């Protein structure tokens, strides 16, 4: 759980950097830069800890799936964050833990009782509040892009749990970063914008935060039950509000607070029910 909290904080810092880059570069290029900036750090760490061989003893089909999901998720998220405040983007993205909890039943064999299904339904109502049909609502392509990113993230998180049974954390991180860097780079190439010298430090910072955050979140989902770890994603709202206020001078409106509050309440209830369930299984 602590690892997940650290991962969320690191990704919030990275997302702030991505938002700044998105003002000057297309979404696929920003996604590619994110992967390319983290890859050298991840690769050095992987080679130092497990060597070359474990990086190639992997289930390629699932790694390729994660790569495709990663490219789609990053590009959709960057598109959204360029057009909405971080806190609003995060609030909509909070549907991801609900999706992960629901998907943990058919794909991971985890047990989710009727009370937790009710909490998931309540959380989805919160998402509908956020996606109101006026202003930044359901008609907003940016809001729909966040939903696409959340779905891609959820499937990827479930895939990590499946891959962790056979593949190393190092291989999961190296191939995800490599596939995002190359895949998004190929898609971005026709509209590639030359890198400005003043953005080099920002790209480097994104690389460090992204590499450390990816390690932390991969380890969190590898060690913990998905339906327990996922709700901790909600702490991102605190970081989103702080970064929005500090860097861009904006705060969430009342509807965003209401929708986010409903989703967070359902997530906290899911967390509480998970603890009760775990204590009943292991008295």
BATOR-896998 format. One record per residue (C-alpha): residue number from 1; residue in one letter; y, z, x. Coordinates in nm, 3 decimals, padded with zeros to 5 digits. Layout:
    n  res        Y        Z        X
  NUM    A        Y        Z        X
...
END
This chain:
    n  res        Y        Z        X
    1    X   00.000   00.000   00.000
    2    X   00.238   00.083   00.287
    3    X   00.153  -00.251   00.448
    4    X   00.248  -00.429   00.126
    5    X   00.583  -00.246   00.106
    6    X   00.663  -00.354   00.463
    7    X   00.561  -00.712   00.380
    8    X   00.795  -00.722   00.080
    9    X   01.090  -00.599   00.288
   10    X   01.025  -00.857   00.561
   11    X   00.993  -01.141   00.310
   12    X   01.319  -01.037   00.145
   13    X   01.495  -01.074   00.481
   14    X   01.326  -01.410   00.530
   15    X   01.424  -01.526   00.181
   16    X   01.788  -01.443   00.248
   17    X   01.767  -01.669   00.552
   18    X   01.598  -01.943   00.350
   19    X   01.876  -01.923   00.091
   20    X   02.135  -01.971   00.364
   21    X   01.945  -02.268   00.510
   22    X   01.901  -02.425   00.165
   23    X   02.275  -02.488   00.148
   24    X   02.242  -02.743   00.431
   25    X   01.885  -02.879   00.421
   26    X   01.644  -03.018   00.153
   27    X   01.374  -02.783   00.013
   28    X   01.076  -02.946   00.191
   29    X   01.262  -02.937   00.523
   30    X   01.342  -02.567   00.480
   31    X   00.976  -02.503   00.396
   32    X   00.867  -02.693   00.708
   33    X   01.112  -02.503   00.928
   34    X   00.979  -02.175   00.790
   35    X   00.621  -02.267   00.885
   36    X   00.714  -02.415   01.223
   37    X   00.930  -02.116   01.321
   38    X   00.649  -01.866   01.252
   39    X   00.359  -02.072   01.389
   40    X   00.413  -02.010   01.765
   41    X   00.428  -01.632   01.713
   42    X   00.124  -01.632   01.488
   43    X  -00.072  -01.857   01.725
   44    X   00.001  -01.642   02.033
   45    X  -00.107  -01.329   01.845
   46    X  -00.424  -01.497   01.717
   47    X  -00.528  -01.626   02.059
   48    X  -00.458  -01.287   02.218
   49    X  -00.664  -01.093   01.962
   50    X  -00.962  -01.314   01.872
   51    X  -00.943  -01.624   02.092
   52    X  -00.995  -01.986   01.995
   53    X  -01.345  -01.996   01.843
   54    X  -01.283  -01.781   01.528
   55    X  -00.991  -02.006   01.436
   56    X  -01.232  -02.294   01.381
   57    X  -01.520  -02.104   01.219
   58    X  -01.358  -02.120   00.877
   59    X  -01.410  -02.246   00.523
   60    X  -01.195  -02.556   00.554
   61    X  -01.184  -02.641   00.184
   62    X  -01.025  -02.307   00.092
   63    X  -00.784  -02.324   00.386
   64    X  -00.676  -02.671   00.279
   65    X  -00.623  -02.541  -00.075
   66    X  -00.406  -02.259   00.062
   67    X  -00.208  -02.513   00.265
   68    X  -00.134  -02.728  -00.041
   69    X  -00.044  -02.418  -00.242
   70    X   00.175  -02.292   00.042
   71    X   00.376  -02.615   00.066
   72    X   00.429  -02.629  -00.311
   73    X   00.519  -02.261  -00.331
   74    X   00.771  -02.270  -00.045
   75    X   00.944  -02.589  -00.162
   76    X   00.968  -02.469  -00.524
   77    X   01.096  -02.127  -00.417
   78    X   01.357  -02.273  -00.180
   79    X   01.475  -02.512  -00.456
   80    X   01.518  -02.215  -00.690
   81    X   01.678  -01.973  -00.448
   82    X   01.939  -02.235  -00.355
   83    X   02.053  -02.238  -00.719
   84    X   02.010  -01.877  -00.833
   85    X   02.081  -01.530  -00.693
   86    X   01.792  -01.370  -00.501
   87    X   01.766  -01.091  -00.758
   88    X   01.731  -01.338  -01.049
   89    X   01.475  -01.543  -00.857
   90    X   01.274  -01.231  -00.775
   91    X   01.289  -01.109  -01.135
   92    X   01.127  -01.430  -01.260
   93    X   00.883  -01.436  -00.966
   94    X   00.760  -01.093  -01.079
   95    X   00.523  -01.274  -01.315
   96    X   00.301  -01.324  -01.007
   97    X   00.146  -00.973  -01.001
   98    X   00.060  -01.010  -01.369
   99    X  -00.111  -01.344  -01.298
  100    X  -00.296  -01.197  -01.000
  101    X  -00.423  -00.904  -01.207
  102    X  -00.544  -01.141  -01.479
  103    X  -00.704  -01.379  -01.228
  104    X  -00.879  -01.094  -01.045
  105    X  -01.124  -01.073  -01.338
  106    X  -01.286  -01.421  -01.331
  107    X  -01.246  -01.489  -00.958
  108    X  -01.299  -01.149  -00.795
  109    X  -01.508  -00.969  -01.055
  110    X  -01.257  -00.684  -01.083
  111    X  -01.246  -00.490  -01.410
  112    X  -00.928  -00.500  -01.618
  113    X  -00.945  -00.296  -01.939
  114    X  -00.763  -00.350  -02.271
  115    X  -00.472  -00.124  -02.174
  116    X  -00.402  -00.327  -01.863
  117    X  -00.430  -00.653  -02.059
  118    X  -00.168  -00.506  -02.295
  119    X   00.056  -00.426  -01.998
  120    X   00.019  -00.785  -01.877
  121    X   00.122  -00.911  -02.223
  122    X   00.428  -00.682  -02.223
  123    X   00.519  -00.809  -01.879
  124    X   00.506  -01.167  -02.003
  125    X   00.749  -01.070  -02.280
  126    X   00.981  -00.954  -02.003
  127    X   00.951  -01.297  -01.842
  128    X   01.049  -01.459  -02.173
  129    X   01.356  -01.233  -02.186
  130    X   01.453  -01.356  -01.839
  131    X   01.394  -01.719  -01.934
  132    X   01.636  -01.707  -02.225
  133    X   01.715  -02.046  -02.376
  134    X   02.083  -02.035  -02.279
  135    X   02.251  -02.031  -01.941
  136    X   02.000  -01.978  -01.661
  137    X   01.714  -01.995  -01.907
  138    X   01.412  -02.197  -02.000
  139    X   01.602  -02.523  -01.965
  140    X   01.682  -02.440  -01.602
  141    X   01.478  -02.639  -01.350
  142    X   01.540  -02.361  -01.099
  143    X   01.377  -02.103  -01.329
  144    X   01.078  -02.331  -01.389
  145    X   01.051  -02.384  -01.012
  146    X   01.019  -02.007  -00.966
  147    X   00.735  -02.000  -01.220
  148    X   00.558  -02.278  -01.027
  149    X   00.605  -02.082  -00.704
  150    X   00.469  -01.766  -00.867
  151    X   00.158  -01.947  -00.989
  152    X   00.095  -02.099  -00.645
  153    X   00.144  -01.759  -00.482
  154    X  -00.099  -01.595  -00.724
  155    X  -00.376  -01.846  -00.663
  156    X  -00.318  -01.816  -00.286
  157    X  -00.343  -01.435  -00.304
  158    X  -00.676  -01.460  -00.486
  159    X  -00.793  -01.713  -00.225
  160    X  -00.712  -01.461   00.052
  161    X  -00.947  -01.210  -00.108
  162    X  -01.226  -01.469  -00.118
  163    X  -01.163  -01.595   00.236
  164    X  -01.147  -01.241   00.375
  165    X  -01.521  -01.208   00.313
  166    X  -01.596  -01.467   00.582
  167    X  -01.280  -01.567   00.774
  168    X  -01.050  -01.373   01.006
  169    X  -00.694  -01.274   00.922
  170    X  -00.584  -01.472   01.227
  171    X  -00.739  -01.796   01.102
  172    X  -00.582  -01.752   00.757
  173    X  -00.237  -01.706   00.907
  174    X  -00.256  -01.981   01.170
  175    X  -00.380  -02.252   00.936
  176    X  -00.142  -02.159   00.654
  177    X   00.162  -02.179   00.884
  178    X   00.037  -02.500   01.047
  179    X  -00.029  -02.671   00.713
  180    X   00.309  -02.567   00.571
  181    X   00.490  -02.688   00.885
  182    X   00.310  -03.025   00.896
  183    X   00.263  -03.084   00.522
  184    X   00.619  -03.000   00.420
  185    X   00.748  -03.177   00.732
  186    X   00.579  -03.504   00.634
  187    X   00.722  -03.481   00.282
  188    X   01.068  -03.393   00.419
  189    X   01.079  -03.664   00.686
  190    X   01.244  -03.944   00.479
  191    X   01.544  -03.717   00.404
  192    X   01.534  -03.509   00.726
  193    X   01.872  -03.361   00.820
  194    X   01.948  -03.292   01.190
  195    X   01.934  -02.919   01.273
  196    X   02.277  -02.766   01.329
  197    X   02.309  -02.561   01.648
  198    X   02.454  -02.264   01.458
  199    X   02.136  -02.245   01.247
  200    X   01.894  -02.207   01.539
  201    X   01.925  -01.828   01.547
  202    X   01.875  -01.812   01.170
  203    X   01.558  -02.025   01.190
  204    X   01.427  -01.802   01.469
  205    X   01.490  -01.491   01.258
  206    X   01.309  -01.650   00.963
  207    X   01.018  -01.721   01.195
  208    X   00.991  -01.361   01.314
  209    X   01.031  -01.206   00.968
  210    X   00.794  -01.463   00.816
  211    X   00.524  -01.412   01.079
  212    X   00.533  -01.032   01.051
  213    X   00.553  -01.048   00.671
  214    X   00.262  -01.292   00.649
  215    X   00.048  -01.067   00.868
  216    X   00.135  -00.761   00.659
  217    X   00.068  -00.925   00.322
  218    X  -00.256  -01.088   00.440
  219    X  -00.380  -00.751   00.564
  220    X  -00.270  -00.578   00.242
  221    X  -00.470  -00.814   00.020
  222    X  -00.763  -00.807   00.263
  223    X  -00.784  -00.426   00.265
  224    X  -00.685  -00.339  -00.091
  225    X  -00.786  -00.438  -00.442
  226    X  -00.563  -00.719  -00.566
  227    X  -00.478  -00.551  -00.896
  228    X  -00.363  -00.238  -00.708
  229    X  -00.162  -00.407  -00.432
  230    X   00.012  -00.677  -00.637
  231    X   00.250  -00.453  -00.843
  232    X   00.418  -00.332  -00.522
  233    X   00.578  -00.675  -00.512
  234    X   00.836  -00.531  -00.756
  235    X   01.017  -00.346  -00.476
  236    X   01.159  -00.689  -00.386
  237    X   01.420  -00.645  -00.662
  238    X   01.584  -00.361  -00.469
  239    X   01.612  -00.582  -00.162
  240    X   01.729  -00.877  -00.372
  241    X   02.013  -00.680  -00.529
  242    X   02.122  -00.534  -00.194
  243    X   02.117  -00.872  -00.020
  244    X   02.293  -01.050  -00.309
  245    X   02.568  -00.788  -00.308
  246    X   02.604  -00.775   00.071
  247    X   02.584  -01.146   00.155
  248    X   02.703  -01.325  -00.161
  249    X   02.889  -01.058  -00.360
  250    X   02.691  -01.104  -00.683
  251    X   02.497  -00.865  -00.907
  252    X   02.233  -00.931  -01.178
  253    X   02.360  -00.956  -01.536
  254    X   02.242  -00.733  -01.821
  255    X   01.969  -00.974  -01.942
  256    X   01.824  -00.998  -01.591
  257    X   01.812  -00.617  -01.565
  258    X   01.645  -00.595  -01.907
  259    X   01.380  -00.858  -01.834
  260    X   01.312  -00.721  -01.487
  261    X   01.289  -00.368  -01.629
  262    X   01.025  -00.473  -01.883
  263    X   00.819  -00.652  -01.616
  264    X   00.847  -00.363  -01.368
  265    X   00.751  -00.108  -01.634
  266    X   00.438  -00.309  -01.714
  267    X   00.359  -00.337  -01.344
  268    X   00.395   00.036  -01.289
  269    X   00.168   00.098  -01.585
  270    X  -00.088  -00.140  -01.432
  271    X  -00.066   00.062  -01.110
  272    X  -00.116   00.389  -01.297
  273    X  -00.415   00.253  -01.491
  274    X  -00.567   00.130  -01.165
  275    X  -00.546   00.480  -01.020
  276    X  -00.707   00.630  -01.330
  277    X  -00.981   00.367  -01.313
  278    X  -01.042   00.434  -00.943
  279    X  -01.058   00.811  -00.994
  280    X  -01.309   00.766  -01.279
  281    X  -01.532   00.555  -01.054
  282    X  -01.503   00.791  -00.756
  283    X  -01.455   01.146  -00.891
END
